[in-house]
């Protein structure tokens, strides 16, 4: 008489493997900077951070949480999530996104990237000062590598060098150019920011194309309305005139408590 095989252990094993796979495939891994805290601006104080997030070991994005000490009026705070590679070049970015209603905090995300490599998030924010906006670059997030085995790493030598740079190069048209990471020591972004276009071409985007410098709340909100969908800005050669490619700005926005 043949013995019947017990299928229960096999089923348990298969279920366990499925559970492990499901948990693994839905993993979200994030590394955040400390919150950059602003002085009091037009009666309010703010803080924002830079987060690099890997989803399912297949995509990577930049996120930024922007928050005030209390609810602020419409258009008082703006945030832009930017993702850079280990060479200090901008890879993806959201638009500069402003609060469209009176809230205390929101999260903004850049487009997700699938290209394997090592990346940082380095966010920028703007806050209404009563006569325009004051802009800040936040703190850099830890570095994360998008690969089959995700990891968190130390600063790359290229980034260390950029963060120690004391002045930008100047092109033949008098425009400064370089990586936004040098803002850490120089004090402001270059006019032409090192970036990689949608077709993988290396070049530069103009800082005022990447983020506006509105002089009023109405102007900031008009910009937000005009750029509610995906937009493309030119990617230039170092001369700031020759267009090499395009750079895509895309935003995901969420109000939080």
N, C-alpha and C positions, 0 to 999 in steps of 0.2 A: 504494500500500500504506500503510495507516494505521500510525502508530507507536504502540506500546504505552506508556502512561504508567507511569512508575516510582512505585510506591506507597511505597517505602521511606522517602524523605524525609518524606512525609506522616505515615506511621506513627510515625516518630521524633519529629516535631513534636507529634503528639497524645499520645504517651507522656510527653514532656517536660512538656506542659501538665498532664497528669494527675498527674504526680509533684509538680509545683509546687503544684497545688491540694491534694493530699493532705497535703503537708508544711505548707502554710499553715493548713489546716483543723484540724490536730491540734496547733497551737502552744499551748504553755503558757508564759506570761510572768509572772514574779514579781519583786516588789521587796520587800526585807527591811530591817528596822531592824537596828541593832547588837544584840548580846545584852546584856540587862540582867543583871548579875551580883549575886547576893545575898551578904551576909555569911554566915559559918558559922552554920547553924541546926541545933541538936540533933546536931552532929557532921558535918554535910554542907554542901557549898556547891552552889549551883544557878545556872543561867542559862536565860533564855528570850528569844525574839524575837517580832516581829510581821511577818507577811508578807501582802501583798495579791497574789492570784494571778488572772490572767485566762486562761481556757481557750477556745481556738478563736475568740477575739474575740467570744464570745457570752455567757459567764457570768463572774462575779467572786465571789471568796470571801476570807475571812480564814483564815490558817493560823498556828499557833504551834508551835515546837519547844521542848520543855521537857526539860532534861537536867541530870543531877547529875554530880559528880566521880567517882562510882563507883556500882555497883548500890545501890539503896536499898530498904528493906522496903516491902511492900504498903501503899498508901494514904499514902505520905510526900509525894507531890507531885501537885498538881492544876493543870490549865491550861484556860483558856477563850479561844477565838478569837473576836474581835469585829470586825465590819465597820461602819464609820461613813461617812456621806456628808459632803460638803464643808461642810455647815452644822453638823457635829458631832453629828448625831443617829444613834443606833444603828439599823442597818438589818437585820443578821442576826447571830446569835450561836450558838455551840455551848453546851452545858451546861458547868458546871465538871466536868471529867473527871479522875478520879484513877487512878493506876496500880493495876491489880487484881492485880499480881504483882510480885515483886522484879525491877526492871529499872533501866537507866541513863537511858533517854531514850524519849520518844514524841512523836508529832505529832498535833495535834488540829485539825480543820477546822470552819468554820462552814457553814451551808447556802449553796448557790450562788444568786446573784442575777442576774436577766436584765435588770433595769431599767438603761437607759443613764444614765450620770452619772459623777461623780468621787468616789472612795472612798479611805479609809484603813483599815488594820488597826491595832488598838490592843489588845493582849492583856493578860489578867490571870492571875495565878498564885497558888497557895496552897501553903505548905510546912509540914509538921508540925514543931512546935517543942517537943514533949514534953508540952504542956498546951493543945492546940488548934492552930490554924493561923495563920501569919503571911501576910498578903496583900500582893501587890505589883501595881501597874500597870507594864507594861514601857515600852519606847520606841515611839513612833509610827512606822509604816512610811512610806516615800515615798507620795505621792499618785498614783493611777492613774485614768485615764479609760476607762470602758467605752464604746466607740463603734465605728463601722466602721473607724476608724483609731486603734488604741490608742496612748496616749501617757503619759509620766510627767511630772508637773508639779510646780511649786513649791507651797508652802503657800498655801492660800486665805486671804483677809483675815479671813473669819469664824473660821477655826481659830486664826490668830494672835491675834485678840482674845480668844478663849476661853482660850488658853494664858497670857494675861497677866492674866486675871481673878483677883482676890485674895479674893473671897468669893462664896458662892452667894446667890441670892435665897431668901427664906423665905416659904412660903405661910401662909394663915390658920390652918392646923392645926399650925404650928411645924415643918414639914418643909422641909428644904433641897431645891432643885431646880435642874437645869441640865444641862450636858453633862459627860461624864466627862473630856473634854479639859482642863477646868479643874483637874482633880486635879494637873496638872503644877505649878501654882503654889500651889494651896490645900492640897494634901497628902493629901486623901482624896476619895472619890467623894461626890456628893450622895445623899440618900436617895431622891430621884426622878430618874431618869436619862432625859434626852431621847431619844425613840425614835420609830420609824415602825412602825405595826401592819401586820398582814397584808393589810388592805384600804386601805393607803396613808394612814391617818389618823395625824396627828402627835399625840403625847402623851408619857406618861412611864411607865417601868416602875420598880418598886421594886427597889432594889439588892439587898435580901435575897431577892427572888423570882428575880433574875437569877443570883445566885451565893450559895450558902449560907455560913454561918459556923460550920462544925462544931466541936465541942469535943473530938471524939475520932476516931480512925481508923475505928472501927465506924460512927459516925454518917456520916462522909464516904462510906464504901463503901455504906451503906444508901441514901444519897441517889443514888449512882451507879447502883445496882441499880434503884431506883424510876424513874429517868429515863433508862433505857437506850434507850427509844423516843422519838419526837418528843413534846415537851410544849408546852403553851401556857400563858402567863402573862398576867394582865390588863394592858392598856394603860390608864392612868388620865389623867384631866384633871389640871390643875395642883393641884387640891385634894387629890389623893391618895385620893379616895373614889369619884368618878364614873368608872365603867368606860366607855371609848370604843370599845375594840377588843381584839384579842388580839395577843400577840407570840409567835412560834414559836422554840423552841430545838431544835436538831437537831445531832447530833454524828457526825463521822467520826473514827475513832481508829486510829492505827497505831504499833506498837512499832518503834523503830529501834535500830541498834547505836550 
